[in-house]
Amino acid sequence: MAKSGSKKAAKTVGRYVEPHVRGRVTVKHEVSEDHSPYWFGWVLLDLMLFGVLVITLNYLQVLPGATSSWYLVLGLASLFGAFYLATRYR
């Protein structure tokens, strides 16, 4: 029969395995890395409001040149830019 040694082998699977043994520990980051700059949210909101305002004023025929598809493109590009920034906001 094999002798059981006094040293206990580290468990790698099972219910009561330490998280660091399995590699499931999340590395801590500095706080400055986790947050966006203070102006990031304001740029996001400005782009969103600008896009809605341009599209609304275009259909109300208030902008110079009457209704134009370029105003629609400008408004939609602004909205898409705002949504892209919103996905990067922390």
C-alpha positions as CSV (number, residue, x, y, z in Angstrom):
1,M,0.0,0.0,0.0
2,A,1.1,3.5,-0.6
3,K,1.9,5.6,2.4
4,S,-0.1,8.8,2.8
5,G,2.4,11.7,3.3
6,S,2.1,14.4,5.9
7,K,2.0,17.0,3.2
8,K,-1.4,17.6,1.6
9,A,-1.5,18.1,-2.1
10,A,-3.2,21.4,-3.2
11,K,-6.7,20.8,-4.5
12,T,-7.2,22.1,-8.0
13,V,-10.8,21.1,-8.6
14,G,-13.9,20.6,-6.5
15,R,-16.2,22.6,-4.3
16,Y,-13.9,24.2,-1.7
17,V,-11.0,25.2,-3.9
18,E,-9.4,28.6,-3.2
19,P,-10.2,31.2,-5.9
20,H,-6.5,32.2,-6.4
21,V,-5.7,28.5,-7.1
22,R,-8.2,28.3,-9.9
23,G,-7.2,31.7,-11.3
24,R,-10.5,33.3,-10.6
25,V,-9.3,36.4,-8.8
26,T,-10.0,39.7,-10.4
27,V,-7.0,42.0,-10.5
28,K,-7.6,45.4,-8.7
29,H,-7.2,48.5,-10.9
30,E,-6.5,52.0,-9.8
31,V,-9.5,54.3,-9.5
32,S,-8.2,56.7,-12.1
33,E,-8.2,53.9,-14.7
34,D,-11.8,53.0,-14.1
35,H,-13.4,56.5,-14.5
36,S,-13.9,58.6,-17.6
37,P,-12.8,62.3,-17.5
38,Y,-15.3,64.7,-16.1
39,W,-16.0,66.3,-19.5
40,F,-16.8,63.0,-21.2
41,G,-20.4,63.0,-20.0
42,W,-21.0,66.6,-21.1
43,V,-19.7,65.9,-24.6
44,L,-21.9,62.9,-24.8
45,L,-25.0,64.9,-23.8
46,D,-24.1,67.8,-26.1
47,L,-23.8,65.5,-29.1
48,M,-27.1,63.9,-28.3
49,L,-29.0,67.1,-27.9
50,F,-27.3,68.7,-30.9
51,G,-28.4,65.7,-33.1
52,V,-32.0,65.8,-31.9
53,L,-32.1,69.6,-32.3
54,V,-30.7,69.5,-35.9
55,I,-33.1,66.8,-37.0
56,T,-36.1,68.5,-35.3
57,L,-35.3,71.9,-36.8
58,N,-34.7,70.4,-40.2
59,Y,-38.2,68.9,-40.3
60,L,-39.7,72.2,-39.0
61,Q,-37.9,73.9,-42.0
62,V,-36.2,76.5,-39.7
63,L,-32.6,75.9,-40.8
64,P,-31.3,77.8,-43.8
65,G,-31.8,76.0,-47.2
66,A,-35.2,74.5,-46.2
67,T,-35.2,70.7,-45.6
68,S,-32.0,69.0,-46.6
69,S,-30.9,65.5,-46.4
70,W,-27.4,66.8,-45.2
71,Y,-29.0,68.1,-42.1
72,L,-30.4,64.7,-41.4
73,V,-27.0,63.1,-42.0
74,L,-25.4,65.7,-39.6
75,G,-28.0,64.9,-36.9
76,L,-27.7,61.2,-37.3
77,A,-23.9,61.3,-37.3
78,S,-24.0,63.3,-34.1
79,L,-26.4,60.8,-32.4
80,F,-24.3,57.8,-33.5
81,G,-21.2,59.6,-32.1
82,A,-23.0,60.1,-28.8
83,F,-24.1,56.5,-28.6
84,Y,-20.6,55.4,-29.4
85,L,-19.3,57.5,-26.5
86,A,-22.0,56.2,-24.3
87,T,-20.7,52.6,-24.7
88,R,-17.2,53.9,-23.6
89,Y,-18.4,55.8,-20.6
90,R,-17.4,54.5,-17.1
